[in-house]
Amino acid sequence: MAKQDFLVELGVEELPSKALKPLSDAFTQGIAKGLEEAGITFGKVESFAAPRRLAVRIRNLADAQPDKPVEKRGPAIKAAFDDSGNPTRALTGFATSLGVTPDQLDTLETDKGAWVVYRTVEQGKPTVDLMPGLVEQSLAALPIPKRMRWGAHRTEFVRPVHWLVMLFGNKIIDTPIMGLTPGNKTRGHRFHCPKTLIIPTPADYEVVLEQEGYVIADFAKRREQIRSGVSALAKTEAGAKAVINEDLLDEVTGLNEWPVPLMGRFDKRFLKVPAEALISSMAEHQKYFHLVGSDNEMLPLFITVANIESKDPSQVVSGNEKVIRPRLADAAFFYETDRKIRLEDRIERLKPIVFQEKLGSVYDKSVRVAALAKKIAATIGSDPVLAERAAMLAKTDLVTEMVLEFTDLQGIMGQYYAADDGEPADVAKALNEQYMPRFAKDGLPTTLTSCALAIADRLDSLVGLFGIGQPPSGTRDPFALRRASLGVLRIIIERELPLDLQTCCEWAEDNFTGLSTENTASSVVDYMLDRFRAYYDEQGIGAEVYLAVHARRPTRPLDFDRRIKAVEAFRQLPEALALAGANKRVSNILSKQGGESVGETVNSSLLQDAAEKTLAAQVDQQAERVLPLFEQGDYASALQSLASLQEPVDSFFNEVMVMAEDEAVRDNRLALLNRLHNLFLRVADISLLPAAG
C-alpha cells in the first residue's frame, strides 16, 4: 500500500493567544484519533500553530483503508432449502438483500449446525475521500466556548477563516471545508510577507513559511526561540537574568509569528513599589518579561517580544516604554494611596461585601475565621492572639486600590501593607500564606500562624456551604471546595499538625447560626476523607489501601496518613496476601454470628486443639507487643509484628473447626478470632486488601 505525507492548514484571523496551544493540540489529536478509528495506518503526527494558522502534518499516511474481509450469516441450511433441495424464500430473500444469487453463497459448519454464509472482501476507501470528513470532524470538536459568524457566512469558528491548504503528497484534496476550497497556497507574515506562498508538498511546509514567509510555524520551536532570545538579550545587554514565567511564555508565543526580543527601561523610582505589583502590571497588560540582577532584586528593565523585525528597533522600544510608564505610575499611585489607611481601619469596609447570601458578609466570615483560627492555633502550639489578629485582617486588602486593580495580588499586598502598618511579622506573612497552597504541588504556609489561618478559612467555607445544602456537585464547585479540602489535608499532613477534622469542623459549625443541614460537621469530614483517595492515587498508592484505612474512618489526617503508609508497607510483605485472606474469612464468620455481639475474652481452659492454643498464645504475645505501638501511632512496626501471625493463623484454619458443636467451645473460638481481627482493625480493615487465591 502506497504512503505519502498529508498536510492541512487552516488560515484564520489572529487566534486568542491563550487558546492557541490547546486548540492546536485538540486539532491534532482529533485527526489522529479519526485516522485510528478509520483503520488507516500512519507515521509521525506533527502539529503547527501560529497566531494566524493551525496545521497538522501526518507522515507516511497510507493511501487507503486496508481491505476488510466481511462475513454475514444467513439462515440455517435446514431453513434455506426445501425437501427437494430448492432454495426457500428465506435463502432467496437473504441473497437478494446482499445483491447476489444463492449460488454465490457459502456454507458455514458449526457445532450447532450448518448455516448459509456470505463471504466477501470490502475494499478500503481512499484516504483522499476520507480526510475532508476527518478534518471537518476534528474542527467541529475543538474546545471553543463561543463560536462566531462573520459576513453573510453561516460557518462558525473561534475567528473568521480565510484560507485552507490540504495536500496528500503533491496533490490537492479540493473538497470544500468551512466554506473554503482547499489549495496549496498559504500566506506569509502579515507585514514582512503579505502575499501567498506555494506549498509544493507537506514536507516543505514549515521551510517555505520560515525562509520565504517570515513565519516560524512550529509552536515549540518558536517558544524555545523566544526563551533563548529573551535570556540572551538580558545577559548580553544588561548582565541580568530574565524571569520567564511559563504561562506568559506560552501566551507570548501565541502572539508572535516572527518573534524579536527588545529591551526597554522604566524609571527607577517605580522600584519603590512592591515588585509583584510591577510584574503583574507588565505581564498582565503588556506581556513583558522582567529582569533581576545577581542579588535577585528587580531591575528597571523589561523585555518585550515584537512580531516584526523593525528597521528602527529604538522606535519600537520607545513606544513600549511610553505605554508602560502610565501603568507603572498607576501602580505607584495605588500603592501610596493604600498606605495612607491602615488595614485595621479597613475591617469595617468588609461589611457590605457579600461572601454568600445565606452566610453573610466577608466581615462575618472574618469574625468566624478569627474564632476558629484562635482555637486551631492553641491546638498546634501557635500563638492564638496572632492567629486571631491575622484572621481579622486577612481579607482587608480586598478593599485596597491595588487589589481592586490587580486581583491576583490579594494576600501579597496584604503582607506588604501589614508590614508597613507595623503588624507582627507572623501576622503579615499569614495574610499572604493564607491562600497557600493555591494549586496542586504549590508550597505550603511556612509559619504556624499561617497554617492556623489557612485551615480555618477553608474549613469555614466548607462547613458553611455544606450547612446550607450547597456542597459541590458533579463539575459544579463555585467555591473550589475540592481544592480547599485537599489544601487542608496537605497542610495538616505535611506540616505534621495534631488536628482532628471532626473537632475542627464542630468548632467551625458552632460559629454559625441557622444552618439547615443536620450533622454538618460529620458530612464535611466524610467529604474531606473521600478526597484522600485522589491524594494517594497521585502517589501511586492503590485504592484498596485507601479503602482499608478509610473503613476505620480515622479523622486525624496525620494519623490517616501514617496508617496508609503502614498498610502500603504491610502489603509488600510476603505474609500480607494470606493474612488479608484470613481476615476476610474471619470477618465473614463474625458477621454471620452477629458481628459486634461476639466478645473477645478467651477462656484458656476451653482451648482444645494444639493449633488454637498456639494461636491464642501468639495473639496474647502480639497484643502485649503492638498495643503500645498503636498508642504511639507506630502502625508500620505494629503491622510488621502482626505479620508473624500468618503461620499460626493458617494452621488454625487448617486444623480447627471453628463452628464446634459444643456452644462454649464455639464461642471461645469466635472470641479468639475476634480478638485477632480487632488487633488488625486498630490500623485498618485488612480484609479489604487483595487476598491470596
C-alpha positions as CSV (number, residue, x, y, z in Angstrom):
1,M,0.0,0.0,0.0
2,A,1.5,3.4,-1.1
3,K,2.2,6.0,1.6
4,Q,2.5,9.8,1.4
5,D,2.6,12.8,3.7
6,F,-0.6,14.7,4.4
7,L,-0.9,18.4,5.3
8,V,-3.8,20.5,6.4
9,E,-3.5,24.2,7.3
10,L,-6.4,26.4,8.3
11,G,-5.7,30.1,7.9
12,V,-7.6,32.4,10.3
13,E,-7.6,35.9,11.7
14,E,-5.4,36.2,14.9
15,L,-6.4,33.4,17.3
16,P,-6.7,34.1,21.1
17,S,-3.1,33.7,22.4
18,K,-4.0,31.8,25.5
19,A,-6.2,29.4,23.5
20,L,-3.7,28.7,20.6
21,K,-1.8,25.8,22.1
22,P,-5.0,24.0,23.4
23,L,-6.7,24.4,20.1
24,S,-3.7,23.1,18.2
25,D,-3.4,20.1,20.5
26,A,-7.1,19.3,20.1
27,F,-7.0,19.7,16.3
28,T,-4.0,17.3,16.1
29,Q,-5.4,14.7,18.4
30,G,-8.8,14.8,16.7
31,I,-7.3,14.0,13.3
32,A,-5.0,11.3,14.7
33,K,-8.0,9.7,16.5
34,G,-10.1,9.8,13.4
35,L,-7.4,8.0,11.4
36,E,-7.1,5.3,14.1
37,E,-10.8,4.7,14.1
38,A,-10.8,4.6,10.3
39,G,-8.1,2.0,10.4
40,I,-5.7,4.0,8.2
41,T,-2.0,3.5,9.1
42,F,0.2,6.5,9.5
43,G,3.6,7.5,10.9
44,K,4.6,10.6,12.9
45,V,2.0,13.3,13.6
46,E,3.2,16.9,13.8
47,S,1.3,20.0,14.8
48,F,1.9,23.6,13.9
49,A,0.3,26.6,15.5
50,A,0.9,30.3,15.0
51,P,-1.5,33.3,15.5
52,R,-2.9,33.0,12.0
53,R,-2.8,29.3,11.4
54,L,-3.5,25.8,12.8
55,A,-1.8,23.0,10.9
56,V,-1.3,19.3,11.1
57,R,1.1,17.1,9.1
58,I,0.8,13.3,9.0
59,R,3.9,11.4,7.9
60,N,3.7,8.2,5.8
61,L,-0.1,8.1,5.6
62,A,-1.5,5.1,3.8
63,D,-3.4,6.0,0.6
64,A,-6.4,3.8,1.6
65,Q,-8.0,1.9,4.3
66,P,-7.0,-1.8,4.3
67,D,-9.4,-4.2,2.6
68,K,-11.6,-5.9,5.2
69,P,-13.0,-9.4,5.0
70,V,-16.7,-9.5,5.6
71,E,-18.8,-12.5,6.6
72,K,-22.6,-12.3,7.0
73,R,-24.5,-15.3,8.3
74,G,-27.8,-16.2,6.7
75,P,-30.5,-18.8,7.6
76,A,-29.6,-22.3,8.7
77,I,-29.2,-24.9,6.0
78,K,-32.4,-26.7,7.1
79,A,-34.3,-23.5,6.6
80,A,-32.5,-22.5,3.4
81,F,-33.6,-25.4,1.2
82,D,-36.8,-27.4,1.0
83,D,-37.1,-31.2,0.8
84,S,-36.4,-31.1,-2.9
85,G,-33.2,-29.1,-2.3
86,N,-34.6,-25.9,-3.8
87,P,-33.9,-22.5,-2.3
88,T,-36.6,-21.3,0.1
89,R,-37.8,-17.8,0.4
90,A,-35.6,-17.3,3.4
91,L,-32.5,-18.1,1.3
92,T,-33.5,-16.1,-1.8
93,G,-34.5,-13.1,0.5
94,F,-31.1,-13.2,2.2
95,A,-29.3,-13.4,-1.2
96,T,-31.4,-10.5,-2.7
97,S,-30.7,-8.3,0.3
98,L,-27.0,-8.7,-0.5
99,G,-27.3,-8.2,-4.2
100,V,-26.1,-11.8,-5.0
101,T,-27.6,-15.1,-6.2
102,P,-27.9,-18.2,-3.9
103,D,-25.1,-20.0,-5.8
104,Q,-22.7,-17.2,-4.7
105,L,-23.2,-18.1,-1.0
106,D,-21.1,-20.5,1.1
107,T,-21.8,-22.9,3.9
108,L,-20.5,-22.5,7.5
109,E,-20.2,-25.6,9.7
110,T,-20.5,-25.0,13.4
111,D,-21.0,-27.3,16.5
112,K,-24.6,-26.0,16.4
113,G,-25.2,-27.0,12.8
114,A,-24.7,-25.7,9.3
115,W,-25.5,-22.2,8.1
116,V,-25.6,-20.3,4.8
117,V,-22.9,-17.6,4.8
118,Y,-21.9,-14.8,2.5
119,R,-18.2,-14.0,2.3
120,T,-16.6,-11.1,0.5
121,V,-13.8,-8.6,0.9
122,E,-14.8,-5.0,1.5
123,Q,-12.4,-2.6,-0.3
124,G,-11.0,0.1,1.9
125,K,-11.9,3.7,1.0
126,P,-9.3,6.0,-0.5
127,T,-7.6,8.3,2.1
128,V,-8.3,11.4,-0.1
129,D,-12.0,10.7,0.2
130,L,-11.9,10.3,4.0
131,M,-9.6,13.1,5.0
132,P,-12.0,16.1,4.5
133,G,-14.6,14.4,6.8
134,L,-11.9,13.7,9.4
135,V,-10.6,17.3,9.3
136,E,-14.1,18.7,9.5
137,Q,-15.0,16.4,12.4
138,S,-11.9,17.5,14.3
139,L,-12.6,21.2,13.7
140,A,-16.2,20.8,15.0
141,A,-14.9,19.2,18.2
142,L,-12.4,21.9,19.1
143,P,-12.8,23.3,22.7
144,I,-14.3,26.6,21.6
145,P,-16.6,28.1,24.3
146,K,-18.2,30.6,22.0
147,R,-18.1,30.4,18.2
148,M,-18.6,33.4,15.9
149,R,-20.1,34.1,12.5
150,W,-18.8,36.7,10.1
151,G,-20.2,38.4,7.0
152,A,-23.0,36.5,5.2
153,H,-21.4,33.1,6.1
154,R,-23.2,30.5,8.1
155,T,-19.8,29.0,9.1
156,E,-18.9,29.3,12.7
157,F,-15.4,29.3,14.3
158,V,-13.4,31.0,17.0
159,R,-12.2,33.6,14.4
160,P,-13.0,34.2,10.7
161,V,-11.3,31.7,8.4
162,H,-9.6,32.8,5.2
163,W,-7.7,30.0,3.5
164,L,-7.2,26.3,3.6
165,V,-4.3,24.1,2.5
166,M,-4.9,20.3,2.1
167,L,-2.3,18.2,0.4
168,F,-1.8,14.5,0.1
169,G,1.7,14.2,-1.4
170,N,1.8,16.9,-4.1
171,K,-1.9,16.6,-4.9
172,I,-4.5,18.9,-3.6
173,I,-7.6,17.5,-1.9
174,D,-10.1,20.0,-3.1
175,T,-13.2,19.1,-1.1
176,P,-14.6,22.3,0.5
177,I,-14.5,22.6,4.3
178,M,-15.9,25.5,6.3
179,G,-16.9,27.3,3.0
180,L,-13.3,27.2,1.8
181,T,-12.0,25.3,-1.2
182,P,-8.6,23.8,-0.3
183,G,-5.5,24.6,-2.3
184,N,-1.7,24.6,-1.9
185,K,-1.3,28.3,-1.2
186,T,-0.6,29.7,2.3
187,R,0.1,33.2,3.5
188,G,3.2,34.6,5.0
189,H,3.7,37.2,7.8
190,R,1.1,40.0,7.7
191,F,3.8,42.7,7.2
192,H,7.0,41.0,6.2
193,C,5.4,38.8,3.5
194,P,1.9,40.0,2.7
195,K,1.4,37.6,-0.2
196,T,0.5,34.0,-0.9
197,L,3.2,31.2,-0.9
198,I,3.1,27.9,-2.7
199,I,3.5,24.7,-0.6
200,P,4.7,22.1,-3.1
201,T,4.5,19.1,-0.7
202,P,3.7,18.7,3.0
203,A,7.4,18.2,3.8
204,D,8.1,21.7,2.5
205,Y,5.5,23.4,4.8
206,E,7.5,24.9,7.7
207,V,10.6,25.5,5.5
208,V,8.7,27.6,2.9
209,L,7.0,29.6,5.7
210,E,10.2,30.3,7.6
211,Q,12.5,31.0,4.6
212,E,10.1,32.9,2.5
213,G,7.2,34.0,4.7
214,Y,8.8,35.1,7.9
215,V,6.7,32.7,9.9
216,I,8.0,30.1,12.4
217,A,5.0,27.7,12.3
218,D,6.3,25.2,14.9
219,F,4.9,26.4,18.2
220,A,7.5,24.5,20.3
221,K,10.4,25.8,18.2
222,R,9.1,29.4,18.3
223,R,8.6,29.1,22.1
224,E,12.2,28.0,22.7
225,Q,13.5,30.7,20.3
226,I,11.7,33.3,22.4
227,R,13.0,31.8,25.7
228,S,16.7,31.7,24.4
229,G,16.4,35.1,22.8
230,V,15.0,36.8,25.9
231,S,17.6,35.1,28.1
232,A,20.5,36.0,25.8
233,L,19.3,39.6,25.4
234,A,19.1,40.1,29.2
235,K,22.6,38.7,29.7
236,T,24.4,40.5,26.9
237,E,22.7,43.8,27.2
238,A,22.4,44.1,31.0
239,G,24.3,41.3,32.6
240,A,21.0,40.3,34.1
241,K,18.6,37.4,34.2
242,A,15.2,37.4,32.6
243,V,12.5,35.8,34.7
244,I,10.4,33.7,32.4
245,N,7.0,32.6,33.6
246,E,5.9,29.5,31.6
247,D,2.3,30.6,31.2
248,L,3.4,34.1,30.0
249,L,5.9,32.4,27.6
250,D,3.1,30.3,26.1
251,E,1.0,33.5,25.7
252,V,3.8,35.5,24.1
253,T,4.4,32.5,21.7
254,G,0.8,32.6,20.8
255,L,1.1,36.3,19.9
256,N,4.0,36.2,17.5
257,E,4.9,34.5,14.2
258,W,8.3,36.1,13.9
259,P,9.5,36.9,17.4
260,V,12.1,39.6,18.0
261,P,13.1,40.3,21.7
262,L,13.7,44.0,22.5
263,M,14.8,45.6,25.8
264,G,13.3,48.6,27.4
265,R,13.6,50.7,30.6
266,F,11.4,52.4,33.1
267,D,12.1,55.0,35.9
268,K,14.0,53.6,38.9
269,R,11.5,55.4,41.2
270,F,8.9,52.8,40.4
271,L,11.1,50.2,42.2
272,K,9.8,51.5,45.5
273,V,6.5,49.8,44.6
274,P,6.4,46.1,45.6
275,A,7.9,44.0,42.8
276,E,4.9,41.8,42.5
277,A,2.7,44.8,41.5
278,L,5.1,45.9,38.8
279,I,5.4,42.4,37.5
280,S,1.7,42.0,37.4
281,S,1.2,45.2,35.5
282,M,3.9,44.4,33.0
283,A,3.0,40.8,32.4
284,E,-0.8,41.0,32.5
285,H,-1.3,44.1,30.3
286,Q,1.9,44.3,28.2
287,K,3.2,40.7,28.2
288,Y,6.7,41.9,29.2
289,F,9.3,39.8,30.9
290,H,11.0,41.4,33.9
291,L,14.7,41.3,34.8
292,V,16.6,40.7,38.0
293,G,20.2,41.3,39.0
294,S,22.7,38.9,40.6
295,D,21.1,39.7,44.0
296,N,17.7,38.6,42.6
297,E,16.4,42.1,43.0
298,M,14.2,43.6,40.3
299,L,15.9,45.9,37.8
300,P,14.2,48.9,36.0
301,L,14.3,46.9,32.7
302,F,11.9,44.8,30.7
303,I,12.0,42.7,27.6
304,T,9.1,42.8,25.1
305,V,8.8,40.5,22.1
306,A,7.9,42.2,18.9
307,N,6.2,40.4,16.0
308,I,8.2,42.3,13.5
309,E,11.9,42.9,12.5
310,S,11.9,46.6,12.6
311,K,14.3,48.8,10.6
312,D,14.4,51.1,13.6
313,P,14.0,49.0,16.8
314,S,14.6,52.0,19.0
315,Q,11.2,53.3,17.9
316,V,9.5,50.1,18.9
317,V,11.3,50.2,22.3
318,S,10.4,53.8,22.8
319,G,6.7,53.1,22.1
320,N,6.7,50.3,24.6
321,E,8.4,52.5,27.3
322,K,5.7,55.1,26.7
323,V,2.9,52.6,27.1
324,I,4.3,51.0,30.3
325,R,5.1,54.3,32.1
326,P,1.4,55.3,32.9
327,R,0.7,51.8,34.0
328,L,3.5,51.7,36.5
329,A,2.6,55.3,37.6
330,D,-0.9,53.9,38.3
331,A,0.6,51.1,40.4
332,A,2.7,53.6,42.3
333,F,-0.3,55.8,42.9
334,F,-2.4,52.9,44.2
335,Y,0.4,51.8,46.5
336,E,0.9,55.3,48.0
337,T,-2.8,55.8,48.4
338,D,-3.4,52.5,50.1
339,R,-0.6,53.1,52.6
340,K,-2.4,56.1,54.0
341,I,-5.1,53.8,55.5
342,R,-4.2,51.1,57.9
343,L,-5.5,47.6,57.3
344,E,-7.3,47.5,60.7
345,D,-9.2,50.6,59.6
346,R,-10.5,48.7,56.6
347,I,-12.2,46.0,58.6
348,E,-15.5,47.9,58.7
349,R,-15.4,48.2,54.9
350,L,-15.8,44.4,54.6
351,K,-19.4,44.5,56.0
352,P,-21.1,45.5,52.7
353,I,-19.2,42.8,50.7
354,V,-21.3,39.6,50.5
355,F,-19.5,36.3,50.9
356,Q,-22.5,34.2,50.3
357,E,-26.2,35.3,50.7
358,K,-27.1,32.9,53.5
359,L,-23.7,33.0,55.2
360,G,-23.3,36.8,55.5
361,S,-20.6,39.3,54.6
362,V,-16.9,38.9,54.3
363,Y,-16.8,40.7,57.6
364,D,-19.0,38.0,59.2
365,K,-16.7,35.3,57.7
366,S,-13.6,37.1,59.1
367,V,-15.2,37.1,62.6
368,R,-15.9,33.3,62.3
369,V,-12.5,32.5,60.9
370,A,-10.8,34.5,63.7
371,A,-12.6,32.5,66.4
372,L,-11.7,29.2,64.7
373,A,-8.1,30.2,63.9
374,K,-7.6,31.0,67.6
375,K,-8.7,27.5,68.7
376,I,-6.6,25.8,65.9
377,A,-3.5,27.9,66.9
378,A,-3.8,26.9,70.5
379,T,-4.0,23.2,69.5
380,I,-1.0,23.3,67.2
381,G,1.2,25.2,69.6
382,S,1.0,28.6,67.9
383,D,0.0,32.0,69.4
384,P,-3.8,32.3,69.4
385,V,-3.7,36.1,69.6
386,L,-1.6,36.4,66.4
387,A,-3.8,33.9,64.6
388,E,-7.0,35.8,65.6
389,R,-5.4,39.1,64.5
390,A,-4.3,37.7,61.2
391,A,-7.8,36.4,60.5
392,M,-9.4,39.7,61.2
393,L,-7.0,41.4,58.8
394,A,-7.0,38.6,56.3
395,K,-9.4,40.0,53.7
396,T,-8.8,43.7,54.2
397,D,-6.6,44.1,51.2
398,L,-9.6,43.2,49.0
399,V,-10.8,46.8,49.5
400,T,-7.4,48.4,48.6
401,E,-7.0,50.2,45.3
402,M,-4.1,47.9,44.3
403,V,-6.0,44.7,44.7
404,L,-9.1,46.1,43.1
405,E,-7.0,46.8,40.0
406,F,-4.8,43.7,40.2
407,T,-6.9,40.9,41.7
408,D,-4.0,38.4,41.5
409,L,-2.2,40.4,44.2
410,Q,-4.6,39.6,47.0
411,G,-2.7,38.4,50.0
412,I,0.6,39.6,48.5
413,M,-0.4,43.3,49.1
414,G,-1.9,42.4,52.4
415,Q,1.5,41.2,53.6
416,Y,3.2,44.4,52.4
417,Y,0.6,46.7,53.9
418,A,0.6,44.8,57.2
419,A,4.3,45.1,57.5
420,D,4.1,48.8,56.7
421,D,1.5,49.1,59.5
422,G,3.9,47.6,62.0
423,E,1.9,44.3,62.4
424,P,3.9,41.3,63.8
425,A,5.9,39.5,61.2
426,D,3.8,36.3,61.6
427,V,0.6,38.3,61.1
428,A,1.9,40.0,57.9
429,K,3.2,36.7,56.4
430,A,-0.1,34.9,57.2
431,L,-2.1,37.4,55.1
432,N,-0.2,36.1,52.0
433,E,0.2,32.5,53.1
434,Q,-3.5,32.0,53.9
435,Y,-4.0,31.2,50.2
436,M,-1.3,28.5,50.1
437,P,-1.4,26.0,48.6
438,R,-3.1,27.9,45.7
439,F,-2.8,25.0,43.3
440,A,-1.6,21.4,43.2
441,K,2.0,21.0,44.2
442,D,2.2,24.6,45.4
443,G,4.2,25.4,48.5
444,L,2.6,25.4,52.0
445,P,2.3,28.0,54.7
446,T,5.7,28.4,56.5
447,T,4.5,29.5,59.9
448,L,2.1,28.0,62.4
449,T,0.1,31.3,62.4
450,S,-0.3,31.0,58.6
451,C,-1.3,27.3,58.9
452,A,-4.0,28.1,61.5
453,L,-5.4,30.9,59.3
454,A,-5.2,28.9,56.1
455,I,-7.0,25.9,57.7
456,A,-9.6,28.0,59.4
457,D,-10.5,30.0,56.3
458,R,-11.1,26.8,54.3
459,L,-13.0,24.9,57.0
460,D,-15.3,27.9,57.5
461,S,-16.2,27.8,53.8
462,L,-16.7,24.0,53.8
463,V,-18.9,23.9,56.9
464,G,-20.9,26.9,55.9
465,L,-21.7,25.8,52.4
466,F,-22.4,22.2,53.4
467,G,-24.6,23.6,56.2
468,I,-26.8,25.5,53.8
469,G,-27.1,22.5,51.5
470,Q,-24.6,23.7,48.8
471,P,-21.9,21.1,48.6
472,P,-20.0,20.6,45.3
473,S,-22.0,18.5,42.8
474,G,-20.6,17.0,39.6
475,T,-18.4,19.5,37.9
476,R,-20.0,22.4,39.8
477,D,-17.8,23.7,42.5
478,P,-18.0,27.6,42.5
479,F,-16.3,28.0,45.9
480,A,-13.5,25.5,45.0
481,L,-14.3,23.3,48.0
482,R,-12.4,20.3,46.5
483,R,-9.3,22.3,46.3
484,A,-9.9,23.7,49.8
485,S,-10.3,20.2,51.2
486,L,-7.0,19.0,49.6
487,G,-5.3,22.1,50.9
488,V,-6.3,21.4,54.5
489,L,-5.2,17.8,54.2
490,R,-1.9,18.7,52.7
491,I,-1.1,21.4,55.4
492,I,-2.0,19.1,58.3
493,I,-0.1,16.1,56.9
494,E,3.0,17.8,55.5
495,R,3.3,20.2,58.4
496,E,2.6,17.3,60.8
497,L,-0.1,19.1,62.8
498,P,-2.0,17.3,65.6
499,L,-5.5,18.3,64.4
500,D,-8.7,16.2,64.3
501,L,-11.0,17.2,61.4
502,Q,-14.2,16.2,63.4
503,T,-13.2,18.5,66.3
504,C,-12.2,21.4,64.0
505,C,-15.4,21.1,61.9
506,E,-17.5,21.1,65.0
507,W,-15.7,24.2,66.2
508,A,-16.5,25.8,62.8
509,E,-20.1,24.7,63.0
510,D,-20.5,26.3,66.4
511,N,-19.7,29.7,64.8
512,F,-22.7,29.6,62.6
513,T,-26.4,30.2,63.3
514,G,-29.2,28.9,61.2
515,L,-27.5,26.1,59.3
516,S,-30.2,24.0,57.7
517,T,-28.3,20.7,57.3
518,E,-28.1,18.2,60.1
519,N,-24.8,16.6,61.1
520,T,-22.9,19.2,59.0
521,A,-19.5,18.7,60.6
522,S,-19.7,14.9,60.0
523,S,-20.8,15.4,56.4
524,V,-17.8,17.7,55.8
525,V,-15.4,15.3,57.4
526,D,-16.7,12.4,55.2
527,Y,-16.3,14.6,52.2
528,M,-12.8,15.5,53.1
529,L,-11.8,12.0,53.9
530,D,-13.1,11.0,50.4
531,R,-10.6,13.5,48.9
532,F,-7.8,11.3,50.3
533,R,-8.4,8.8,47.5
534,A,-7.2,11.1,44.7
535,Y,-4.4,12.3,47.0
536,Y,-2.9,8.9,47.4
537,D,-3.7,7.8,43.9
538,E,-1.3,10.5,42.7
539,Q,1.4,9.0,45.0
540,G,0.9,5.6,43.4
541,I,-0.9,4.0,46.4
542,G,-3.7,1.7,45.4
543,A,-7.3,2.3,46.1
544,E,-7.5,-0.9,48.1
545,V,-5.0,0.5,50.7
546,Y,-7.1,3.7,50.9
547,L,-10.3,1.8,51.3
548,A,-8.8,-0.4,54.1
549,V,-7.9,2.6,56.1
550,H,-11.0,4.6,55.2
551,A,-13.1,1.8,56.6
552,R,-11.9,2.7,60.1
553,R,-12.7,6.5,59.5
554,P,-9.7,8.0,61.3
555,T,-10.5,11.7,61.4
556,R,-6.9,13.0,62.2
557,P,-5.3,13.4,58.8
558,L,-1.8,12.9,60.1
559,D,-2.9,9.6,61.7
560,F,-4.7,8.6,58.5
561,D,-1.5,9.2,56.5
562,R,0.5,7.1,58.9
563,R,-1.9,4.2,58.6
564,I,-1.9,4.5,54.8
565,K,1.9,4.3,54.8
566,A,1.9,1.4,57.2
567,V,-0.7,-0.6,55.2
568,E,1.2,0.1,52.0
569,A,4.4,-1.3,53.6
570,F,2.5,-4.3,55.0
571,R,1.0,-5.0,51.6
572,Q,4.5,-5.6,50.3
573,L,5.3,-8.3,52.8
574,P,5.1,-12.0,51.7
575,E,2.6,-12.7,54.6
576,A,0.2,-10.0,53.5
577,L,-1.9,-11.9,51.0
578,A,-2.5,-14.9,53.3
579,L,-3.3,-12.6,56.3
580,A,-5.7,-10.5,54.1
581,G,-7.5,-13.7,53.1
582,A,-7.6,-14.9,56.7
583,N,-9.0,-11.5,57.8
584,K,-11.7,-11.7,55.1
585,R,-12.6,-15.2,56.3
586,V,-12.7,-14.1,59.9
587,S,-14.8,-11.0,59.0
588,N,-17.3,-13.2,57.2
589,I,-17.6,-15.7,60.1
590,L,-18.0,-13.0,62.7
591,S,-20.7,-11.1,60.6
592,K,-22.7,-14.3,60.3
593,Q,-22.5,-14.7,64.1
594,G,-23.8,-11.2,64.9
595,G,-20.6,-9.2,64.5
596,E,-20.4,-6.8,67.4
597,S,-22.2,-9.3,69.8
598,V,-19.2,-11.6,69.6
599,G,-16.8,-10.9,72.6
600,E,-13.1,-11.2,72.6
601,T,-12.4,-12.7,76.0
602,V,-10.7,-16.1,75.5
603,N,-11.1,-18.8,78.2
604,S,-7.8,-20.8,78.1
605,S,-9.5,-23.8,79.7
606,L,-11.7,-24.2,76.7
607,L,-8.9,-24.4,74.2
608,Q,-8.6,-27.9,73.0
609,D,-6.5,-28.3,69.8
610,A,-2.8,-27.5,69.7
611,A,-3.3,-25.1,66.8
612,E,-5.8,-22.9,68.7
613,K,-3.7,-23.0,71.8
614,T,-0.7,-21.8,69.7
615,L,-2.7,-19.1,68.1
616,A,-4.1,-17.9,71.4
617,A,-0.6,-17.7,72.9
618,Q,0.7,-15.8,69.8
619,V,-2.2,-13.4,69.9
620,D,-1.6,-12.7,73.6
621,Q,2.1,-12.0,72.8
622,Q,1.3,-9.8,69.9
623,A,-1.3,-7.8,71.8
624,E,1.3,-7.1,74.5
625,R,3.8,-6.0,71.9
626,V,1.7,-4.0,69.5
627,L,-0.8,-2.2,71.7
628,P,1.9,0.3,72.9
629,L,2.9,0.8,69.3
630,F,-0.7,1.7,68.4
631,E,-0.8,4.2,71.2
632,Q,2.4,5.8,69.7
633,G,0.9,5.8,66.2
634,D,3.7,3.5,65.0
635,Y,1.4,1.5,62.8
636,A,4.2,0.3,60.5
637,S,6.1,-1.5,63.3
638,A,2.8,-2.9,64.6
639,L,1.8,-4.4,61.3
640,Q,5.3,-5.7,60.7
641,S,5.0,-7.6,64.0
642,L,1.5,-8.9,63.4
643,A,2.7,-10.4,60.1
644,S,4.3,-13.1,62.2
645,L,0.8,-14.5,62.9
646,Q,0.4,-15.8,59.4
647,E,1.7,-19.3,60.2
648,P,-0.4,-19.9,63.4
649,V,-3.5,-18.4,61.6
650,D,-3.1,-20.8,58.7
651,S,-2.6,-23.8,61.0
652,F,-5.7,-22.8,62.9
653,F,-7.9,-22.7,59.9
654,N,-6.4,-26.0,58.5
655,E,-6.7,-27.9,61.8
656,V,-9.6,-26.4,63.9
657,M,-13.3,-26.5,63.3
658,V,-14.5,-23.0,64.3
659,M,-18.2,-23.9,64.5
660,A,-17.8,-26.7,67.0
661,E,-20.9,-28.5,68.3
662,D,-20.1,-27.5,71.9
663,E,-21.5,-24.0,72.2
664,A,-18.9,-22.9,74.8
665,V,-16.0,-24.1,72.6
666,R,-17.5,-22.5,69.6
667,D,-18.0,-19.1,71.3
668,N,-14.5,-19.3,72.7
669,R,-13.0,-19.9,69.2
670,L,-15.1,-17.0,67.8
671,A,-13.8,-14.8,70.6
672,L,-10.2,-15.7,69.7
673,L,-10.8,-14.8,66.1
674,N,-12.5,-11.6,67.1
675,R,-9.5,-10.7,69.2
676,L,-7.2,-11.4,66.3
677,H,-9.4,-9.4,63.9
678,N,-9.6,-6.4,66.3
679,L,-5.8,-6.2,66.5
680,F,-5.6,-5.6,62.8
681,L,-8.6,-3.2,62.9
682,R,-6.6,-0.9,65.2
683,V,-4.9,0.1,61.9
684,A,-7.2,-0.7,59.0
685,D,-9.6,-3.3,57.7
686,I,-7.0,-5.7,56.2
687,S,-9.8,-7.9,54.8
688,L,-10.3,-5.3,52.1
689,L,-6.8,-5.9,50.7
690,P,-6.3,-8.4,47.8
691,A,-6.2,-11.9,49.3
692,A,-4.3,-15.0,48.3
693,G,-6.2,-17.1,45.8
